[in-house]
Amino acid sequence: MKEFDESAAEAARARQAELTKPPGSLGRLEELAVFMAGWQGRARPRIERAQALVFAGNHGVTAQGVNPFPAEVTAQMVRNFERGGAAINQLCAQAGAELSVVALDLDRPSGDFTRGMALEVADLVASIQTGKDAVDPRADVILLGEMGIGNSTVAAALAAATFGGEAADWVGPGTGASDEIMANKLRAVDAGLRRHKGAATAASILGSFGGREQAAICGAVIRARELGIPVILDGFICTAAAGVLMVNDRNALEHCLIGHQSAETGHRRLIAAMGKEPVVTLDMRLGEGTGAAVALLILRAALACHDGMATFAEAGIG
């Protein structure tokens, strides 16, 4: 497993100190450049190949009335991605990311976690492997997103099982929920937490509550870490999925950035529990990897300044 290269990061910090600006004046952009330097193992990191992966799955918990849209919308949105008609297509085009959409058995939803396991072992293992296999080892950065009707309910359950708290701490409106649907979401997550209260490992939490797309996200994060490729996670659903890995290893997401802080209720709490800071906060809550794609634009800006600016010596200043 590839680790953060502190010597490359220190060389990047030294370069930042020599650039024609007051120290620290580019704020988070400087931190992002150092982050990329450490994971790429070079003082002047670059992004030549950015891969965006959107995993899609369907969920049995929708039987509990937790979403205003039918499960068929997942497949319809996948077709929209494939035709280039979604927000993520436009943002990937602007950010310079190659988009791949991976649909995982949309005609076979995961189990209803209020009644039993969401994923049996074979499904869980296969979905994780799908995520691993989707990662391009040539990528300089990987963006992760998801699509799946009902998966904000799944995310709330995963977050509660991973970081503690009650359903009310994590359940939000998702794609837009009426009071009745919000009540159903709260009941479903509460019921799931009672049924699966013994889940204490990453695998058992994913199997108890997760969908195939959440398991695939975890697989992609694991494979990216093995390769030393930095990852930009999207919003609440994507972050909650990846966060499960911290149950086994608190440092499992060191190579990951949180692309944005979602407007979804539990995301700020989740980011704080993970000890991270989002790249941007724009009140987005679409999913699809859109927040990660916007963050890539910021990351490219950080590296452009880091690599392209003159030093004081080069500019003949001082």
PLY file of the C-alpha trace (Angstrom):
ply
format ascii 1.0
element vertex 318
property float x
property float y
property float z
element edge 317
property int vertex1
property int vertex2
end_header
0.00 0.00 0.00
1.38 3.36 -1.03
1.70 6.00 1.68
1.94 9.79 1.74
5.43 10.97 0.74
6.37 13.50 3.39
9.62 14.45 1.65
7.71 15.43 -1.51
5.20 17.34 0.60
8.00 19.22 2.35
9.54 20.09 -1.02
6.14 21.44 -2.10
5.92 23.53 1.08
9.38 24.91 0.39
8.31 25.87 -3.13
5.20 27.59 -1.78
7.45 29.67 0.47
9.45 30.85 -2.56
6.54 31.84 -4.82
5.74 35.48 -5.50
3.09 35.94 -2.81
2.97 36.44 0.94
3.29 33.12 2.80
-0.09 31.42 3.18
-1.89 34.01 1.10
-3.45 31.40 -1.20
-4.93 29.65 1.81
-6.47 26.27 1.12
-5.03 26.23 -2.41
-1.57 25.86 -0.90
-2.73 22.98 1.31
-4.27 21.21 -1.68
-1.03 21.50 -3.66
0.92 19.98 -0.77
-1.66 17.20 -0.39
-1.29 16.29 -4.06
2.50 16.48 -3.89
2.58 13.99 -1.04
0.34 11.49 -2.76
2.01 11.86 -6.17
5.49 11.76 -4.64
6.70 14.87 -6.47
7.12 18.48 -5.45
5.25 19.78 -8.49
2.20 17.53 -8.90
0.08 17.51 -12.03
-3.30 16.18 -13.11
-3.03 14.73 -16.58
-5.73 12.10 -16.18
-8.77 12.57 -13.93
-11.27 9.73 -13.66
-14.84 10.25 -12.44
-16.71 7.13 -11.35
-20.44 7.16 -10.67
-21.81 3.94 -9.21
-25.56 3.26 -9.37
-27.69 0.85 -7.38
-31.23 0.25 -6.16
-32.43 -0.30 -2.62
-35.06 -2.48 -0.99
-35.66 0.07 1.76
-37.66 2.13 -0.74
-40.52 -0.23 0.15
-40.77 1.79 3.38
-41.89 4.92 1.48
-38.64 6.83 1.99
-38.43 8.55 -1.39
-40.80 10.60 -3.56
-39.50 8.97 -6.76
-39.87 5.34 -7.90
-36.82 3.07 -8.17
-37.12 3.12 -11.98
-35.66 6.63 -11.92
-32.21 5.18 -11.13
-32.02 3.41 -14.49
-33.50 6.44 -16.26
-30.81 8.67 -14.78
-28.09 6.19 -15.74
-29.28 6.46 -19.34
-29.20 10.24 -19.00
-25.58 10.06 -17.81
-24.70 7.82 -20.74
-26.30 10.32 -23.17
-24.47 13.27 -21.65
-27.57 15.03 -20.35
-26.90 15.28 -16.60
-25.19 17.91 -14.47
-22.22 15.59 -13.87
-21.59 15.38 -17.63
-21.34 19.15 -17.91
-19.14 19.53 -14.85
-16.80 16.72 -15.87
-16.42 18.37 -19.28
-15.49 21.66 -17.62
-13.19 20.06 -15.04
-11.43 17.77 -17.49
-12.52 14.43 -16.02
-13.35 11.25 -17.92
-16.72 9.97 -16.69
-17.58 6.31 -16.28
-20.99 5.17 -15.02
-21.16 1.74 -13.42
-24.66 0.33 -12.87
-24.81 -2.54 -10.38
-27.74 -4.96 -10.90
-30.41 -2.27 -11.02
-33.08 -4.91 -11.58
-32.09 -6.59 -8.30
-32.37 -4.13 -5.39
-30.50 -4.66 -2.16
-32.51 -6.06 0.74
-34.75 -3.90 2.92
-32.51 -3.29 5.94
-35.54 -2.89 8.23
-36.32 -6.57 7.65
-32.92 -8.22 7.15
-29.50 -7.84 5.61
-29.14 -5.35 2.79
-26.33 -7.31 1.12
-25.42 -10.94 1.62
-21.72 -11.77 1.67
-21.44 -12.78 -2.00
-23.13 -9.57 -3.17
-21.02 -7.47 -0.84
-17.76 -9.01 -2.03
-18.76 -8.75 -5.70
-19.76 -5.10 -5.35
-16.52 -4.17 -3.59
-14.58 -5.92 -6.34
-16.56 -4.03 -8.99
-15.43 -0.80 -7.38
-11.81 -1.93 -7.27
-11.87 -3.02 -10.90
-13.33 0.30 -12.06
-10.29 2.30 -10.91
-7.93 3.37 -13.68
-4.38 2.82 -12.35
-3.14 5.56 -14.71
-5.34 8.21 -13.08
-3.77 11.11 -11.18
-6.96 11.71 -9.24
-10.29 9.88 -8.91
-13.70 11.45 -8.34
-16.39 9.29 -6.75
-20.15 9.75 -6.95
-23.37 7.75 -6.87
-26.93 7.43 -8.08
-29.65 5.40 -6.41
-33.22 6.16 -5.39
-33.44 5.76 -1.61
-29.75 6.01 -0.94
-29.91 9.07 1.32
-31.78 6.81 3.75
-29.04 4.21 3.36
-26.40 6.91 3.97
-28.11 8.04 7.18
-28.13 4.47 8.47
-24.48 3.95 7.54
-23.44 7.20 9.23
-25.32 6.35 12.42
-23.92 2.82 12.54
-20.39 4.08 11.89
-20.19 7.26 13.96
-23.03 6.87 16.46
-26.11 8.91 17.17
-29.75 8.41 16.35
-31.71 8.53 13.11
-32.71 12.15 13.75
-29.03 13.17 13.78
-28.49 11.96 10.22
-31.77 11.81 8.29
-32.41 14.70 5.89
-34.69 15.51 2.96
-32.51 13.94 0.26
-33.98 14.72 -3.15
-36.90 16.47 -1.49
-39.09 14.82 1.11
-42.53 15.68 2.42
-43.23 15.49 6.14
-44.70 12.03 5.62
-41.63 10.78 3.76
-39.31 12.28 6.39
-41.25 10.41 9.07
-40.90 7.19 7.05
-37.15 7.75 6.69
-36.75 8.27 10.42
-38.77 5.14 11.21
-36.82 3.07 8.69
-33.40 4.13 9.97
-34.47 3.62 13.59
-35.78 0.16 12.76
-32.60 -0.74 10.90
-30.36 0.42 13.74
-32.34 -1.71 16.21
-32.23 -4.77 13.98
-28.51 -4.52 13.19
-27.21 -3.10 16.48
-24.47 -5.76 16.61
-22.79 -4.59 13.39
-19.33 -3.39 14.45
-16.97 -3.92 11.50
-16.86 -2.23 8.11
-18.05 -5.41 6.38
-20.91 -6.02 8.81
-22.11 -2.40 8.61
-22.00 -2.43 4.81
-23.76 -5.78 4.69
-26.42 -4.64 7.14
-27.30 -1.31 5.54
-25.36 -0.64 2.34
-26.34 -0.86 -1.28
-24.18 -2.16 -4.08
-23.08 1.35 -5.02
-21.93 2.07 -1.46
-19.90 -1.13 -1.42
-18.42 -0.26 -4.84
-17.41 3.18 -3.55
-15.56 1.45 -0.71
-13.85 -0.85 -3.20
-12.72 2.08 -5.31
-11.37 3.90 -2.24
-9.45 0.80 -1.15
-7.94 0.27 -4.61
-7.00 3.93 -4.96
-5.16 3.74 -1.63
-3.27 0.66 -2.77
-2.15 2.61 -5.84
-1.54 5.87 -3.98
-4.10 7.78 -6.08
-5.81 10.69 -4.31
-9.61 10.60 -4.25
-12.25 13.33 -4.20
-15.42 12.14 -2.49
-18.75 13.70 -3.36
-21.42 14.61 -0.82
-23.27 12.97 2.07
-24.06 9.64 0.44
-20.59 9.08 -0.99
-18.88 10.26 2.20
-21.04 8.05 4.40
-20.18 5.04 2.26
-16.44 5.66 2.38
-16.59 6.57 6.06
-17.48 2.98 6.93
-13.85 2.06 6.18
-12.75 4.15 9.17
-14.30 1.58 11.50
-11.44 -0.80 10.72
-8.74 1.84 10.17
-9.05 5.44 11.35
-6.51 6.46 8.66
-8.24 4.66 5.79
-9.29 7.92 4.11
-6.05 9.89 4.40
-5.81 9.96 0.59
-9.34 11.34 0.26
-10.62 14.90 -0.01
-14.24 15.81 0.74
-15.24 17.60 -2.44
-18.02 19.69 -0.93
-20.21 20.06 2.12
-23.67 19.05 1.04
-26.82 20.85 2.08
-28.03 17.46 3.36
-28.65 17.61 7.10
-26.06 15.14 8.35
-23.13 15.98 6.11
-21.56 18.69 8.26
-21.74 16.37 11.27
-20.25 13.55 9.22
-17.33 15.63 7.95
-16.56 16.75 11.50
-16.65 13.15 12.76
-14.15 12.23 10.06
-11.83 15.10 11.00
-11.88 16.57 7.50
-12.69 19.85 5.77
-14.63 20.23 2.50
-13.02 21.87 -0.51
-16.13 23.96 -1.21
-19.53 24.67 0.34
-22.13 25.62 -2.26
-25.38 24.23 -0.77
-25.41 21.47 -3.40
-27.30 18.22 -2.77
-27.63 16.60 -6.18
-25.17 13.74 -5.86
-23.87 12.17 -9.09
-20.33 13.27 -8.17
-21.18 16.88 -8.98
-19.57 18.34 -5.87
-16.43 16.32 -6.50
-16.25 17.67 -10.06
-16.52 21.26 -8.82
-13.76 20.51 -6.31
-11.58 19.24 -9.16
-11.79 22.69 -10.74
-10.44 24.16 -7.49
-7.75 21.48 -7.29
-6.60 22.27 -10.82
-6.42 25.96 -9.88
-4.29 25.08 -6.85
-1.83 23.09 -8.95
-1.70 25.73 -11.70
-0.58 28.33 -9.18
1.82 25.94 -7.49
3.50 24.93 -10.74
3.18 28.04 -12.88
3.94 30.93 -10.55
7.41 32.42 -10.54
9.60 32.32 -7.48
10.93 35.57 -6.02
14.33 34.71 -7.46
12.94 34.02 -10.93
10.97 37.27 -10.89
13.90 39.28 -9.57
11.90 40.44 -6.57
13.34 41.05 -3.13
0 1
1 2
2 3
3 4
4 5
5 6
6 7
7 8
8 9
9 10
10 11
11 12
12 13
13 14
14 15
15 16
16 17
17 18
18 19
19 20
20 21
21 22
22 23
23 24
24 25
25 26
26 27
27 28
28 29
29 30
30 31
31 32
32 33
33 34
34 35
35 36
36 37
37 38
38 39
39 40
40 41
41 42
42 43
43 44
44 45
45 46
46 47
47 48
48 49
49 50
50 51
51 52
52 53
53 54
54 55
55 56
56 57
57 58
58 59
59 60
60 61
61 62
62 63
63 64
64 65
65 66
66 67
67 68
68 69
69 70
70 71
71 72
72 73
73 74
74 75
75 76
76 77
77 78
78 79
79 80
80 81
81 82
82 83
83 84
84 85
85 86
86 87
87 88
88 89
89 90
90 91
91 92
92 93
93 94
94 95
95 96
96 97
97 98
98 99
99 100
100 101
101 102
102 103
103 104
104 105
105 106
106 107
107 108
108 109
109 110
110 111
111 112
112 113
113 114
114 115
115 116
116 117
117 118
118 119
119 120
120 121
121 122
122 123
123 124
124 125
125 126
126 127
127 128
128 129
129 130
130 131
131 132
132 133
133 134
134 135
135 136
136 137
137 138
138 139
139 140
140 141
141 142
142 143
143 144
144 145
145 146
146 147
147 148
148 149
149 150
150 151
151 152
152 153
153 154
154 155
155 156
156 157
157 158
158 159
159 160
160 161
161 162
162 163
163 164
164 165
165 166
166 167
167 168
168 169
169 170
170 171
171 172
172 173
173 174
174 175
175 176
176 177
177 178
178 179
179 180
180 181
181 182
182 183
183 184
184 185
185 186
186 187
187 188
188 189
189 190
190 191
191 192
192 193
193 194
194 195
195 196
196 197
197 198
198 199
199 200
200 201
201 202
202 203
203 204
204 205
205 206
206 207
207 208
208 209
209 210
210 211
211 212
212 213
213 214
214 215
215 216
216 217
217 218
218 219
219 220
220 221
221 222
222 223
223 224
224 225
225 226
226 227
227 228
228 229
229 230
230 231
231 232
232 233
233 234
234 235
235 236
236 237
237 238
238 239
239 240
240 241
241 242
242 243
243 244
244 245
245 246
246 247
247 248
248 249
249 250
250 251
251 252
252 253
253 254
254 255
255 256
256 257
257 258
258 259
259 260
260 261
261 262
262 263
263 264
264 265
265 266
266 267
267 268
268 269
269 270
270 271
271 272
272 273
273 274
274 275
275 276
276 277
277 278
278 279
279 280
280 281
281 282
282 283
283 284
284 285
285 286
286 287
287 288
288 289
289 290
290 291
291 292
292 293
293 294
294 295
295 296
296 297
297 298
298 299
299 300
300 301
301 302
302 303
303 304
304 305
305 306
306 307
307 308
308 309
309 310
310 311
311 312
312 313
313 314
314 315
315 316
316 317
